[in-house]
Amino acid sequence: MTVIATALRAADAAPPAAKPPGMAGEDMAMITLAASIGRELGAYRPAIYWADTIASAVVGWGALAALILLPGLPVAGSAALALVAVLALYRLGSFIHEITHMKEASVPGYRLVWNLIAGIPLMIPSFMYEGVHTLHHAKNRYGTVRDPEYMALALKPKLSVPLFVAVAALGPIGLIIRWAVLAPLTLIPPVRRFVHARLSALSINPEFRRDPPEGAALRRWHIMEAATSLFVIASLAGVATGAIGLRAFGLWLAVLSASMVLNQVRTLAAHLWENDGSQMSITAQYLDSVNVPPPALLPELWAPVGLRYHALHHLLPGLPYHALPEAHRRLVAGLPQGSAYHGGNHKTLAGVIARLWAEAGSARS
């Protein structure tokens, strides 16, 4: 709720007859109601996190294990297991987004367990997102060149859209190089500076450079980096010695690749990607983001763990994912049709991507 709190403080400090600087065009009714709802629904429910995470891990890793251990299955059976593995592990990996916003005390022990059952074997330890994603929510960074998670795809050539998705398919190979080759080389100071600045963040902005954290966060970084590196090196050694079969290794990479592609497609529909790099008001940031609310059911698969409410998440970034559906219902019921809130709601993934495709390569680019 930091962004909303900033807006409300600015509004309170301004004369009643004038909007404060930078607040022109703000939908203060939406912002005020959202802040109130956030206070009411902001409590984390650890039981939901644990149940959802463990179920996703059991189903995802179980389906992958079955796919590996049952090579004689009919094609349809193998395809079904592969689909289940991709969707469940994609959901499991998506909890990294929740970790970046929660305090340790909100769900005690969660970060450690998630890294053990997801972050390390998926090669995306949580430090790759912690301290990075929150920059995307900073009011003065969103949509600018300093935003690690923004690329104005709607202002770029059309080819950039399919390339944006295609590059995700190579994600597992890039991560193997990051952990098995470059991580050990970070003992060399120049390599360490390059890797930490350029290759230690799950970002999409090629201009983004990361500053390493300090204190306890840096210690966690070093531990997770070492653990992930050892895991990947051990996996490669297992393949080299025959302890891990090529088929098993290939299926693991294929499932990870498919989940990364799915996430990249979901990212295409997370925003409209229309900002030219200038700073935006809170309302403009909301409207550049996307909700795909019910009654559609498929978003629960391609935008799990609350990601279907991505625009609402930009209004209330600290709200736990299990509270987003109720917050959405209250905002829809409490705001008139003319409210900006309704402008952030879209019907389908296809519709959002079609809009992006139509905008890309236009005369504005």
C-alpha positions as CSV (number, residue, x, y, z in Angstrom):
1,M,0.0,0.0,0.0
2,T,3.0,2.3,-0.1
3,V,2.1,3.9,-3.4
4,I,-1.5,4.5,-2.4
5,A,-0.3,6.0,1.0
6,T,2.0,8.4,-0.9
7,A,-0.9,9.5,-3.1
8,L,-3.2,10.0,-0.1
9,R,-0.6,12.0,1.8
10,A,-0.1,14.2,-1.2
11,A,-3.9,14.7,-1.5
12,D,-4.3,15.5,2.2
13,A,-1.5,18.1,2.0
14,A,-3.0,19.9,-1.0
15,P,-5.6,22.8,-0.8
16,P,-9.1,21.4,-1.3
17,A,-9.6,23.3,-4.5
18,A,-6.5,22.0,-6.3
19,K,-4.8,18.7,-6.9
20,P,-1.2,18.4,-5.8
21,P,1.6,18.4,-8.3
22,G,1.8,15.1,-10.2
23,M,-1.7,14.2,-9.2
24,A,-3.6,15.5,-12.2
25,G,-6.0,12.9,-13.5
26,E,-5.9,10.8,-10.3
27,D,-9.1,8.8,-9.5
28,M,-9.0,9.6,-5.8
29,A,-12.2,7.8,-5.1
30,M,-10.7,4.6,-6.4
31,I,-7.4,5.2,-4.6
32,T,-9.1,6.0,-1.3
33,L,-11.5,3.0,-1.4
34,A,-8.6,0.7,-2.4
35,A,-6.6,1.9,0.6
36,S,-9.5,1.2,2.9
37,I,-10.0,-2.3,1.5
38,G,-6.3,-3.0,1.7
39,R,-6.3,-2.2,5.4
40,E,-9.3,-4.6,6.0
41,L,-8.0,-7.5,3.9
42,G,-4.2,-7.2,4.4
43,A,-3.7,-10.0,6.9
44,Y,-1.7,-13.0,5.5
45,R,-3.2,-16.5,6.0
46,P,-0.2,-18.8,6.3
47,A,-2.4,-22.0,6.0
48,I,-3.4,-21.0,2.5
49,Y,0.2,-20.4,1.5
50,W,1.5,-23.7,2.9
51,A,-1.4,-25.8,1.5
52,D,-1.3,-24.2,-2.0
53,T,2.5,-24.3,-2.2
54,I,2.9,-27.9,-1.0
55,A,0.1,-29.1,-3.2
56,S,1.6,-27.4,-6.2
57,A,5.0,-29.0,-5.4
58,V,3.6,-32.5,-4.9
59,V,1.5,-32.3,-8.1
60,G,4.2,-30.7,-10.2
61,W,7.2,-32.7,-9.2
62,G,5.1,-35.8,-9.0
63,A,3.9,-35.4,-12.6
64,L,7.4,-34.8,-13.8
65,A,8.7,-37.9,-11.9
66,A,5.9,-40.0,-13.4
67,L,6.8,-38.6,-16.9
68,I,10.4,-39.6,-16.4
69,L,9.8,-43.0,-14.7
70,L,7.0,-44.2,-17.1
71,P,8.5,-44.0,-20.6
72,G,6.1,-46.6,-22.0
73,L,3.0,-44.4,-21.5
74,P,0.8,-43.7,-24.6
75,V,1.4,-40.3,-26.1
76,A,-1.8,-38.9,-24.7
77,G,-0.8,-40.0,-21.2
78,S,2.6,-38.5,-21.5
79,A,1.2,-35.3,-22.9
80,A,-1.3,-35.1,-20.0
81,L,1.5,-35.6,-17.4
82,A,3.6,-33.0,-19.1
83,L,0.8,-30.5,-19.1
84,V,0.1,-31.1,-15.4
85,A,3.8,-30.7,-14.6
86,V,4.1,-27.5,-16.5
87,L,1.1,-25.9,-15.0
88,A,1.7,-27.0,-11.4
89,L,5.4,-26.0,-11.4
90,Y,4.5,-22.7,-13.1
91,R,2.1,-22.1,-10.2
92,L,4.8,-23.2,-7.7
93,G,7.3,-20.8,-9.2
94,S,4.9,-17.9,-9.2
95,F,5.0,-17.8,-5.4
96,I,8.3,-16.0,-5.8
97,H,6.1,-12.9,-6.5
98,E,4.5,-13.3,-3.1
99,I,7.8,-13.6,-1.4
100,T,9.0,-10.3,-2.7
101,H,6.1,-8.5,-1.0
102,M,5.8,-10.4,2.3
103,K,7.6,-9.8,5.5
104,E,9.3,-12.9,7.0
105,A,6.9,-12.8,10.0
106,S,3.8,-12.9,7.7
107,V,4.4,-16.6,6.9
108,P,7.3,-17.7,9.1
109,G,9.8,-20.1,7.4
110,Y,8.1,-19.8,4.0
111,R,11.0,-18.3,2.1
112,L,13.4,-21.1,3.2
113,V,11.0,-23.9,2.3
114,W,10.0,-22.4,-1.0
115,N,13.6,-22.0,-2.0
116,L,14.3,-25.7,-1.1
117,I,11.4,-27.1,-3.0
118,A,11.1,-24.6,-5.8
119,G,13.6,-21.8,-6.1
120,I,16.7,-24.0,-6.2
121,P,15.4,-26.9,-8.4
122,L,13.7,-24.4,-10.7
123,M,16.9,-22.4,-10.8
124,I,15.1,-19.2,-9.7
125,P,16.2,-18.6,-6.1
126,S,14.1,-15.9,-4.5
127,F,17.0,-13.4,-4.3
128,M,16.7,-13.0,-8.1
129,Y,13.4,-11.2,-7.5
130,E,13.6,-9.8,-4.0
131,G,14.7,-6.2,-4.1
132,V,14.1,-6.1,-7.8
133,H,10.3,-6.5,-8.2
134,T,9.5,-3.8,-5.6
135,L,11.3,-1.3,-7.8
136,H,8.7,-1.9,-10.4
137,H,6.1,-0.7,-7.9
138,A,7.9,2.6,-7.1
139,K,5.8,5.5,-8.2
140,N,8.7,7.4,-9.8
141,R,10.1,4.3,-11.5
142,Y,7.1,2.5,-13.1
143,G,7.3,2.6,-16.9
144,T,10.6,4.5,-17.0
145,V,14.1,3.4,-18.0
146,R,14.7,2.7,-14.3
147,D,11.9,0.1,-14.1
148,P,13.4,-3.4,-14.2
149,E,10.2,-5.0,-15.4
150,Y,9.0,-2.6,-18.1
151,M,9.6,-2.6,-21.8
152,A,7.4,-0.4,-24.0
153,L,6.5,-3.3,-26.4
154,A,3.5,-1.3,-27.8
155,L,6.0,1.3,-29.0
156,K,8.4,-1.2,-30.6
157,P,8.3,-3.1,-33.9
158,K,5.9,-6.0,-34.1
159,L,8.8,-8.5,-34.3
160,S,9.7,-7.6,-30.7
161,V,6.5,-9.3,-29.5
162,P,7.2,-12.8,-30.7
163,L,10.9,-12.4,-29.9
164,F,10.0,-11.5,-26.4
165,V,8.2,-14.8,-26.0
166,A,10.7,-16.9,-28.0
167,V,13.7,-15.9,-25.8
168,A,12.0,-17.4,-22.8
169,A,12.3,-20.9,-24.3
170,L,16.0,-20.6,-23.9
171,G,15.7,-19.6,-20.3
172,P,16.8,-22.9,-18.7
173,I,20.0,-22.9,-20.8
174,G,20.8,-19.4,-19.7
175,L,20.2,-20.3,-16.1
176,I,22.5,-23.3,-16.3
177,I,25.2,-21.1,-17.6
178,R,24.5,-18.6,-14.9
179,W,24.7,-21.1,-12.1
180,A,27.2,-23.7,-13.3
181,V,29.7,-21.5,-15.1
182,L,29.4,-17.9,-14.0
183,A,28.6,-18.4,-10.3
184,P,31.9,-20.1,-9.5
185,L,33.7,-17.4,-11.5
186,T,32.2,-14.7,-9.2
187,L,35.3,-15.3,-7.0
188,I,37.0,-13.0,-9.6
189,P,35.9,-9.4,-8.7
190,P,35.3,-8.1,-12.2
191,V,33.2,-11.1,-13.1
192,R,31.3,-10.8,-9.8
193,R,30.5,-7.2,-10.5
194,F,29.2,-8.0,-14.0
195,V,27.2,-11.1,-12.9
196,H,25.7,-9.3,-9.9
197,A,24.7,-6.2,-11.9
198,R,23.6,-7.8,-15.1
199,L,22.7,-11.5,-14.4
200,S,21.2,-11.6,-10.9
201,A,17.7,-10.2,-11.5
202,L,14.5,-11.6,-13.1
203,S,14.0,-8.5,-15.1
204,I,13.0,-7.7,-18.7
205,N,14.5,-4.2,-19.1
206,P,18.0,-4.7,-20.7
207,E,19.1,-1.3,-19.4
208,F,18.6,-2.4,-15.7
209,R,21.6,-2.7,-13.5
210,R,21.2,-4.2,-10.1
211,D,22.9,-3.0,-6.9
212,P,23.5,-5.9,-4.5
213,P,21.7,-5.7,-1.1
214,E,23.4,-5.4,2.2
215,G,23.4,-7.1,5.6
216,A,21.1,-10.1,6.0
217,A,19.8,-9.9,2.5
218,L,23.3,-10.2,1.1
219,R,24.1,-13.2,3.3
220,R,20.9,-14.9,2.0
221,W,22.0,-14.0,-1.5
222,H,25.4,-15.7,-1.1
223,I,23.8,-18.8,0.5
224,M,21.2,-19.2,-2.2
225,E,23.6,-18.5,-5.0
226,A,26.0,-21.2,-3.6
227,A,23.2,-23.7,-3.1
228,T,21.8,-23.2,-6.6
229,S,25.2,-23.4,-8.2
230,L,26.0,-26.7,-6.4
231,F,22.6,-28.1,-7.4
232,V,23.1,-27.3,-11.1
233,I,26.7,-28.5,-11.1
234,A,25.7,-31.7,-9.4
235,S,22.9,-32.2,-11.9
236,L,25.4,-31.8,-14.8
237,A,27.9,-34.1,-13.2
238,G,25.1,-36.7,-12.8
239,V,24.3,-36.4,-16.5
240,A,28.0,-36.7,-17.4
241,T,28.5,-39.8,-15.3
242,G,25.3,-41.5,-16.4
243,A,23.7,-41.2,-12.9
244,I,21.0,-39.0,-14.4
245,G,19.7,-40.1,-17.8
246,L,19.7,-37.8,-20.8
247,R,15.9,-38.3,-21.1
248,A,15.2,-37.3,-17.5
249,F,17.5,-34.3,-17.8
250,G,15.9,-33.3,-21.1
251,L,12.4,-33.6,-19.7
252,W,13.3,-31.4,-16.7
253,L,14.6,-28.8,-19.1
254,A,11.6,-29.0,-21.4
255,V,9.1,-28.6,-18.6
256,L,11.0,-25.6,-17.2
257,S,11.2,-24.1,-20.7
258,A,7.5,-24.5,-21.3
259,S,6.7,-22.9,-17.9
260,M,8.9,-20.0,-18.7
261,V,7.3,-19.5,-22.1
262,L,3.9,-19.6,-20.4
263,N,5.0,-17.0,-17.9
264,Q,6.3,-14.8,-20.7
265,V,3.0,-15.0,-22.5
266,R,1.3,-14.0,-19.3
267,T,3.7,-11.1,-19.0
268,L,2.6,-9.9,-22.3
269,A,-0.9,-9.4,-20.8
270,A,0.3,-8.0,-17.4
271,H,0.5,-4.5,-18.8
272,L,-0.5,-2.6,-22.0
273,W,3.2,-1.6,-22.4
274,E,2.2,1.8,-23.8
275,N,4.3,4.2,-21.7
276,D,7.0,6.3,-23.4
277,G,9.3,6.4,-20.4
278,S,7.8,9.4,-18.6
279,Q,6.6,9.2,-15.0
280,M,3.0,8.2,-14.6
281,S,0.3,9.0,-12.0
282,I,-1.0,6.1,-9.9
283,T,-4.2,6.0,-12.0
284,A,-2.2,5.9,-15.2
285,Q,0.0,3.1,-13.8
286,Y,-3.2,1.2,-12.9
287,L,-4.7,1.7,-16.4
288,D,-1.5,0.5,-18.0
289,S,-1.8,-2.7,-16.0
290,V,-4.3,-5.5,-16.6
291,N,-6.9,-7.4,-14.6
292,V,-8.6,-10.4,-16.2
293,P,-11.3,-11.1,-13.6
294,P,-14.0,-13.7,-13.4
295,P,-16.1,-15.2,-15.0
296,A,-13.2,-16.4,-17.1
297,L,-11.7,-19.6,-15.7
298,L,-8.5,-20.0,-17.8
299,P,-6.7,-17.2,-16.1
300,E,-6.4,-19.4,-13.0
301,L,-4.1,-21.5,-15.1
302,W,-2.1,-18.9,-17.1
303,A,-2.1,-16.2,-14.4
304,P,-2.0,-18.2,-11.1
305,V,-1.4,-17.0,-7.5
306,G,-3.4,-13.8,-8.0
307,L,-1.6,-12.7,-11.2
308,R,-5.0,-12.4,-13.0
309,Y,-5.5,-9.3,-10.8
310,H,-2.3,-7.6,-11.9
311,A,-3.7,-4.1,-12.1
312,L,-5.3,-4.4,-8.7
313,H,-1.9,-5.6,-7.4
314,H,-0.4,-2.3,-8.6
315,L,-3.0,-0.5,-6.5
316,L,-2.4,-2.7,-3.5
317,P,1.0,-4.4,-3.9
318,G,1.1,-5.6,-0.3
319,L,-2.2,-7.4,-0.4
320,P,-1.8,-11.2,-0.2
321,Y,-2.9,-13.1,-3.3
322,H,-5.8,-14.9,-1.5
323,A,-7.4,-11.5,-0.7
324,L,-7.3,-10.1,-4.2
325,P,-10.6,-11.7,-5.4
326,E,-12.6,-10.2,-2.5
327,A,-10.8,-6.8,-2.9
328,H,-11.8,-6.8,-6.6
329,R,-15.5,-7.6,-5.8
330,R,-15.6,-4.8,-3.3
331,L,-14.0,-2.3,-5.7
332,V,-16.4,-3.2,-8.5
333,A,-19.4,-2.9,-6.2
334,G,-18.2,0.3,-4.5
335,L,-17.2,2.4,-7.6
336,P,-19.4,3.8,-10.3
337,Q,-19.0,2.7,-13.9
338,G,-17.1,5.9,-14.7
339,S,-14.4,4.9,-12.3
340,A,-10.9,4.3,-13.7
341,Y,-11.0,0.9,-11.9
342,H,-13.3,-0.6,-14.5
343,G,-10.9,0.5,-17.2
344,G,-8.2,-1.9,-15.9
345,N,-10.5,-4.9,-16.3
346,H,-10.1,-6.9,-19.5
347,K,-12.1,-10.0,-20.7
348,T,-9.4,-12.3,-22.2
349,L,-5.7,-12.8,-22.6
350,A,-6.2,-13.0,-26.3
351,G,-7.9,-9.6,-26.3
352,V,-5.0,-7.9,-24.4
353,I,-2.3,-9.5,-26.7
354,A,-4.3,-8.6,-29.8
355,R,-4.4,-4.9,-28.6
356,L,-0.6,-5.1,-28.1
357,W,0.0,-6.6,-31.5
358,A,-2.2,-3.9,-33.1
359,E,-0.3,-1.1,-31.3
360,A,3.2,-2.5,-31.9
361,G,4.9,-1.1,-35.0
362,S,2.3,1.7,-35.4
363,A,3.2,5.2,-36.5
364,R,4.0,6.1,-32.8
365,S,7.0,3.8,-32.6
